[in-house]
């Protein structure tokens, strides 16, 4: 312990920009890798922690002065390796099976990490200086492409969403994509996505936005025309009853209320979509149905039941997608401080073993039985004999 504290003290004497903890020692540890990234907000320094499991990433922010304490907490008996970067040095710390600590240090010959941490642009896909008309009209960018200070959180959230899409898109060399955006609303994000696909990724995109409000659709089509977004158009329609006979490569559904998300996922599955991105909203279905004797502690307190029911709803959706051959992740879309409805479902067609698919479905059935759930998505898929 003293060796580890001594080594970490030497590291954090410098202004540490990034830390990566890896090489998991204990198989029971939930996380595979943990990263610490230096951040700044209104002049205050802090670190953002990202904790990676096989399917998810969990975020936490800590004050800069407790970095050493947190590193000890995660390293002690759990991980055997740490890499850290400052503006001057790269540190490499390893812990042997017997607990002996080895610390290596060399001069940094890579300034990318340093620059990225102290540059507002970081590695954002939508960079300052780009003339992105939807961001200008939204008030996030000035006319010359600078971020408006009061809109920086919105700028960061939009980039986060684009990054989540980009992580999946860049795995394939797409030349063209057909994309359906269910419940597009005022659609500023739809326009930004179109810009990303066409101007940044250079993909030939056909994109359709769908919403129930006639005035919204009319306005969106006029805006698309103003931007000269030729292959983006909007239609009036219900997620439940919408019919589309051509191929669909990607389905996006943001904040579709309650079971509208289930109908969107169901349509995406029926179309055999390659990718699905969904941010659910207002999940009432499970909360209204939830009954259990063995685990009544979860239904005793209204706020606990509401939150657990919402999480179970998304867990069931993710498992059903896995059961039907989608590699699925539940990701934090935005900081929970900005919105409690911050889970994004990202699913992509993949090669999933029969055993894994069967296990995913069995887990759903077990949850349904225990809590007396009657999930819309499960029923839709069952009626079509897809599960």
C-alpha positions as CSV (number, residue, x, y, z in Angstrom):
1,X,0.0,0.0,0.0
2,X,2.8,2.4,0.9
3,X,4.6,1.6,-2.4
4,X,1.4,2.3,-4.4
5,X,0.8,5.6,-2.5
6,X,4.3,6.7,-3.1
7,X,4.1,6.0,-6.8
8,X,0.8,7.7,-7.2
9,X,2.0,10.7,-5.3
10,X,4.9,11.0,-7.8
11,X,2.5,10.9,-10.7
12,X,0.0,13.5,-9.5
13,X,2.7,16.0,-8.6
14,X,2.4,16.8,-12.3
15,X,-0.8,18.2,-13.9
16,X,-2.4,14.9,-15.0
17,X,-4.5,15.1,-18.1
18,X,-5.6,11.5,-18.5
19,X,-5.4,8.2,-16.6
20,X,-6.3,4.7,-17.8
21,X,-6.6,1.9,-15.3
22,X,-6.7,-1.6,-16.9
23,X,-5.6,-5.3,-16.6
24,X,-8.4,-6.4,-14.2
25,X,-7.1,-8.7,-11.5
26,X,-10.3,-9.7,-9.8
27,X,-12.9,-11.4,-12.1
28,X,-15.7,-10.3,-9.8
29,X,-14.9,-6.6,-10.5
30,X,-17.7,-5.1,-12.6
31,X,-15.6,-2.9,-14.8
32,X,-13.1,-3.8,-17.4
33,X,-11.4,-0.4,-17.7
34,X,-11.6,2.9,-15.9
35,X,-10.5,6.3,-17.4
36,X,-10.0,9.7,-15.7
37,X,-10.0,12.7,-18.0
38,X,-9.2,16.2,-16.9
39,X,-12.0,18.7,-17.4
40,X,-12.7,22.4,-16.7
41,X,-16.0,24.1,-16.1
42,X,-16.2,27.8,-15.3
43,X,-12.6,27.8,-14.2
44,X,-13.0,24.8,-11.9
45,X,-10.8,21.8,-12.5
46,X,-12.3,18.3,-12.2
47,X,-12.0,14.8,-13.6
48,X,-14.6,12.8,-15.5
49,X,-14.5,9.1,-14.7
50,X,-15.7,6.6,-17.3
51,X,-16.2,3.0,-16.1
52,X,-16.5,0.5,-18.9
53,X,-18.3,-2.9,-18.7
54,X,-18.9,-5.2,-21.6
55,X,-22.0,-3.3,-22.7
56,X,-22.1,0.0,-20.8
57,X,-20.2,3.1,-19.8
58,X,-20.9,4.7,-16.4
59,X,-19.8,8.3,-15.7
60,X,-18.9,10.1,-12.6
61,X,-17.3,13.5,-11.9
62,X,-14.9,14.1,-9.0
63,X,-13.0,17.1,-7.7
64,X,-9.4,17.3,-8.8
65,X,-8.0,17.1,-5.3
66,X,-9.3,13.6,-4.7
67,X,-7.7,12.0,-7.8
68,X,-5.1,10.1,-5.7
69,X,-7.8,8.8,-3.3
70,X,-9.9,7.5,-6.2
71,X,-7.0,5.9,-8.0
72,X,-6.0,4.0,-4.8
73,X,-9.7,2.9,-4.4
74,X,-9.8,1.4,-7.9
75,X,-6.3,-0.1,-8.0
76,X,-6.1,-1.8,-4.7
77,X,-6.7,-5.5,-5.3
78,X,-8.8,-4.9,-8.5
79,X,-6.5,-3.8,-11.3
80,X,-2.8,-4.3,-12.0
81,X,-1.9,-1.5,-14.5
82,X,-2.2,2.3,-14.8
83,X,-1.1,4.6,-17.5
84,X,-1.1,8.4,-17.0
85,X,-0.3,11.4,-19.2
86,X,0.8,14.9,-18.3
87,X,2.1,17.7,-20.5
88,X,5.6,16.5,-19.7
89,X,5.7,12.8,-19.0
90,X,4.0,9.5,-19.7
91,X,3.7,7.2,-16.6
92,X,3.4,3.4,-16.7
93,X,2.5,1.8,-13.3
94,X,2.3,-2.0,-12.9
95,X,1.5,-4.1,-9.9
96,X,3.0,-7.7,-9.7
97,X,1.0,-10.7,-8.4
98,X,2.9,-10.3,-5.1
99,X,1.8,-6.7,-4.9
100,X,5.2,-5.1,-5.8
101,X,4.8,-1.7,-7.6
102,X,6.8,-0.8,-10.7
103,X,6.7,2.7,-12.0
104,X,8.1,3.8,-15.4
105,X,8.3,7.4,-16.6
106,X,9.4,8.8,-19.9
107,X,9.1,12.2,-21.6
108,X,6.0,12.6,-23.6
109,X,6.5,12.7,-27.3
110,X,2.7,12.9,-28.1
111,X,1.0,16.2,-27.4
112,X,-2.4,15.0,-28.7
113,X,-3.6,14.1,-25.2
114,X,-2.5,17.4,-23.7
115,X,-4.0,19.4,-26.5
116,X,-7.3,17.5,-26.4
117,X,-7.8,18.1,-22.7
118,X,-7.3,21.8,-22.6
119,X,-8.9,22.7,-25.9
120,X,-12.6,23.3,-25.9
121,X,-13.0,21.6,-29.2
122,X,-11.4,18.4,-27.8
123,X,-12.2,15.7,-30.3
124,X,-15.7,16.9,-31.1
125,X,-17.0,15.9,-34.5
126,X,-19.0,19.2,-34.9
127,X,-16.1,21.6,-34.4
128,X,-16.1,25.3,-33.8
129,X,-15.5,27.1,-37.1
130,X,-17.8,24.9,-39.1
131,X,-20.7,26.8,-40.6
132,X,-23.5,24.5,-39.6
133,X,-26.8,26.3,-40.3
134,X,-29.0,24.2,-37.9
135,X,-26.6,25.0,-35.0
136,X,-26.7,28.7,-35.9
137,X,-30.5,28.8,-36.1
138,X,-30.6,26.9,-32.8
139,X,-28.5,29.6,-31.2
140,X,-25.7,27.3,-30.3
141,X,-23.3,28.7,-32.9
142,X,-22.8,32.3,-33.9
143,X,-22.9,33.2,-37.6
144,X,-19.1,32.6,-37.9
145,X,-19.3,29.2,-36.3
146,X,-18.3,30.0,-32.7
147,X,-20.0,28.3,-29.7
148,X,-22.2,30.7,-27.8
149,X,-21.0,30.5,-24.2
150,X,-24.4,30.0,-22.6
151,X,-25.1,27.1,-25.1
152,X,-21.9,25.2,-24.4
153,X,-23.7,22.4,-22.5
154,X,-26.2,22.0,-25.4
155,X,-23.2,21.9,-27.9
156,X,-21.6,19.2,-25.8
157,X,-24.8,17.1,-25.6
158,X,-25.4,17.3,-29.4
159,X,-21.8,16.2,-30.0
160,X,-22.2,13.4,-27.6
161,X,-25.2,12.1,-29.5
162,X,-23.3,12.4,-32.8
163,X,-20.3,10.6,-31.3
164,X,-22.6,7.7,-30.2
165,X,-23.8,7.4,-33.8
166,X,-20.3,7.8,-35.3
167,X,-18.9,5.0,-33.1
168,X,-21.2,2.6,-34.9
169,X,-21.2,4.1,-38.4
170,X,-17.3,4.1,-38.7
171,X,-17.3,0.4,-38.2
172,X,-18.6,0.1,-41.8
173,X,-17.7,1.7,-45.1
174,X,-21.2,2.9,-45.9
175,X,-21.8,4.6,-49.3
176,X,-25.5,5.1,-48.7
177,X,-28.0,4.9,-45.9
178,X,-31.8,5.2,-45.5
179,X,-32.7,6.6,-42.1
180,X,-36.0,7.0,-40.4
181,X,-36.4,9.4,-37.5
182,X,-39.5,8.7,-35.5
183,X,-41.1,11.5,-33.5
184,X,-38.7,14.1,-34.9
185,X,-40.4,17.1,-33.3
186,X,-38.9,20.4,-34.2
187,X,-36.0,18.4,-35.7
188,X,-33.0,20.5,-35.0
189,X,-31.1,17.3,-34.2
190,X,-32.5,15.7,-37.4
191,X,-30.9,18.5,-39.5
192,X,-27.7,18.2,-37.6
193,X,-27.5,14.5,-38.2
194,X,-28.2,15.1,-41.9
195,X,-25.2,17.5,-42.0
196,X,-23.0,15.0,-40.2
197,X,-23.8,12.2,-42.7
198,X,-23.7,14.2,-45.8
199,X,-21.0,16.9,-45.2
200,X,-18.7,15.1,-42.7
201,X,-19.1,11.4,-43.5
202,X,-19.8,12.0,-47.2
203,X,-22.5,9.3,-47.2
204,X,-25.4,9.4,-49.7
205,X,-28.3,9.6,-47.3
206,X,-32.1,9.5,-47.7
207,X,-33.6,10.7,-44.4
208,X,-37.3,10.8,-43.4
209,X,-38.6,12.6,-40.3
210,X,-41.9,11.5,-38.9
211,X,-44.2,13.4,-36.5
212,X,-47.9,13.8,-35.7
213,X,-48.1,17.6,-35.8
214,X,-48.9,19.0,-39.2
215,X,-47.5,22.5,-38.5
216,X,-44.2,21.0,-37.3
217,X,-43.9,18.9,-40.5
218,X,-44.7,21.8,-42.7
219,X,-42.1,24.0,-41.0
220,X,-39.4,21.3,-41.1
221,X,-39.9,20.7,-44.8
222,X,-39.5,24.5,-45.4
223,X,-36.3,24.6,-43.3
224,X,-34.9,21.5,-45.2
225,X,-35.5,23.4,-48.4
226,X,-33.8,26.5,-47.0
227,X,-30.7,24.5,-46.1
228,X,-30.8,22.7,-49.5
229,X,-31.0,19.4,-47.8
230,X,-32.3,17.6,-50.8
231,X,-32.7,14.1,-49.4
232,X,-34.3,15.1,-46.1
233,X,-38.0,15.3,-45.9
234,X,-40.7,15.1,-43.3
235,X,-44.1,13.3,-43.2
236,X,-47.1,13.2,-40.9
237,X,-47.5,9.8,-39.3
238,X,-47.9,7.7,-36.2
239,X,-45.0,5.5,-35.1
240,X,-47.5,2.6,-34.5
241,X,-49.1,2.7,-38.0
242,X,-46.3,3.9,-40.2
243,X,-45.6,1.8,-43.3
244,X,-42.5,1.8,-45.3
245,X,-41.8,-0.8,-48.0
246,X,-38.2,0.0,-48.9
247,X,-35.0,-0.9,-47.0
248,X,-34.3,0.9,-43.8
249,X,-30.7,1.0,-42.6
250,X,-31.1,3.1,-39.5
251,X,-34.0,3.9,-37.1
252,X,-33.7,6.8,-34.7
253,X,-36.3,7.5,-32.0
254,X,-35.7,10.3,-29.5
255,X,-38.0,10.8,-26.5
256,X,-40.9,8.8,-28.0
257,X,-43.3,8.6,-25.1
258,X,-44.0,5.3,-23.2
259,X,-44.9,2.5,-25.6
260,X,-44.2,4.6,-28.7
261,X,-40.6,3.6,-28.3
262,X,-41.7,-0.1,-28.4
263,X,-43.5,0.4,-31.7
264,X,-40.5,2.2,-33.1
265,X,-38.2,-0.7,-32.1
266,X,-40.7,-3.2,-33.4
267,X,-40.8,-1.5,-36.8
268,X,-37.0,-1.3,-36.9
269,X,-36.7,-5.1,-36.2
270,X,-39.4,-5.9,-38.9
271,X,-37.4,-3.8,-41.4
272,X,-34.2,-5.7,-40.4
273,X,-32.5,-2.3,-39.8
274,X,-28.8,-2.4,-39.5
275,X,-28.7,0.2,-36.6
276,X,-31.1,1.5,-34.0
277,X,-30.6,4.5,-31.7
278,X,-33.4,5.2,-29.2
279,X,-33.8,7.5,-26.2
280,X,-37.0,6.4,-24.4
281,X,-39.2,8.7,-22.5
282,X,-42.1,8.6,-20.0
283,X,-42.0,4.9,-19.3
284,X,-45.4,4.3,-17.5
285,X,-46.2,0.7,-18.7
286,X,-44.1,-1.3,-16.2
287,X,-44.8,1.1,-13.4
288,X,-48.5,0.5,-13.8
289,X,-48.2,-3.3,-14.0
290,X,-45.4,-3.9,-11.4
291,X,-46.5,-6.5,-8.8
292,X,-44.2,-8.8,-6.8
293,X,-44.3,-10.7,-3.5
294,X,-40.7,-11.8,-3.2
295,X,-39.3,-8.4,-4.1
296,X,-42.0,-6.1,-2.7
297,X,-39.2,-3.8,-1.4
298,X,-39.0,-2.5,-4.9
299,X,-42.7,-1.5,-5.0
300,X,-43.0,-0.2,-1.4
301,X,-41.8,3.3,-2.2
302,X,-43.3,5.1,-5.2
303,X,-40.1,6.9,-6.4
304,X,-38.1,3.6,-6.2
305,X,-40.8,1.7,-8.1
306,X,-41.0,4.4,-10.8
307,X,-37.2,4.5,-11.4
308,X,-36.7,0.7,-11.2
309,X,-39.7,0.2,-13.6
310,X,-38.1,2.6,-16.1
311,X,-34.7,0.8,-15.9
312,X,-36.4,-2.6,-16.2
313,X,-38.3,-1.4,-19.3
314,X,-35.0,-0.5,-21.0
315,X,-33.4,-3.7,-19.9
316,X,-36.2,-5.7,-21.4
317,X,-36.0,-3.8,-24.7
318,X,-32.2,-4.3,-24.8
319,X,-32.5,-8.0,-24.1
320,X,-35.2,-8.5,-26.8
321,X,-33.0,-6.8,-29.3
322,X,-30.1,-9.1,-28.3
323,X,-32.5,-12.1,-28.7
324,X,-33.2,-11.0,-32.2
325,X,-29.5,-10.7,-33.2
326,X,-28.6,-7.1,-32.3
327,X,-25.5,-6.2,-30.3
328,X,-27.0,-3.8,-27.8
329,X,-25.7,-1.3,-25.4
330,X,-27.4,1.0,-22.9
331,X,-25.4,4.3,-22.8
332,X,-25.6,7.5,-20.9
333,X,-26.7,10.1,-23.4
334,X,-26.3,13.2,-21.3
335,X,-25.2,14.0,-17.8
336,X,-28.0,12.9,-15.4
337,X,-27.8,16.4,-13.8
338,X,-29.4,17.7,-17.0
339,X,-32.1,15.1,-17.3
340,X,-33.0,11.8,-15.5
341,X,-34.1,10.4,-18.9
342,X,-30.6,9.9,-20.1
343,X,-30.3,6.4,-21.3
344,X,-29.8,5.7,-25.0
345,X,-30.3,2.3,-26.6
346,X,-27.7,1.6,-29.3
347,X,-28.2,-1.6,-31.2
348,X,-26.5,-3.0,-34.3
349,X,-27.0,-6.2,-36.3
350,X,-24.3,-8.6,-35.3
351,X,-23.2,-12.2,-35.0
352,X,-24.7,-13.2,-31.7
353,X,-24.5,-16.9,-30.6
354,X,-27.6,-18.9,-30.2
355,X,-26.9,-19.5,-26.5
356,X,-26.6,-15.8,-25.9
357,X,-29.8,-15.0,-27.7
358,X,-31.7,-17.7,-25.8
359,X,-30.3,-16.5,-22.5
360,X,-31.4,-12.9,-23.3
361,X,-35.0,-14.1,-24.0
362,X,-35.0,-16.3,-20.9
363,X,-34.1,-13.4,-18.7
364,X,-36.9,-11.3,-20.1
365,X,-39.4,-14.2,-19.5
366,X,-38.2,-14.5,-15.9
367,X,-38.6,-10.8,-15.2
368,X,-42.1,-10.9,-16.7
369,X,-43.1,-13.8,-14.5
370,X,-41.6,-12.3,-11.3
371,X,-43.2,-8.8,-11.7
372,X,-46.4,-9.6,-13.7
373,X,-45.3,-7.5,-16.6
374,X,-47.0,-7.5,-20.0
375,X,-44.5,-5.7,-22.3
376,X,-45.7,-4.2,-25.5
377,X,-42.6,-5.0,-27.5
378,X,-42.5,-8.6,-26.2
379,X,-46.2,-9.1,-27.3
380,X,-45.7,-7.5,-30.7
381,X,-42.7,-9.8,-31.4
382,X,-44.5,-12.8,-30.1
383,X,-47.6,-12.1,-32.2
384,X,-45.3,-12.1,-35.3
385,X,-43.6,-15.3,-34.1
386,X,-40.3,-13.5,-34.0
387,X,-39.6,-14.8,-30.5
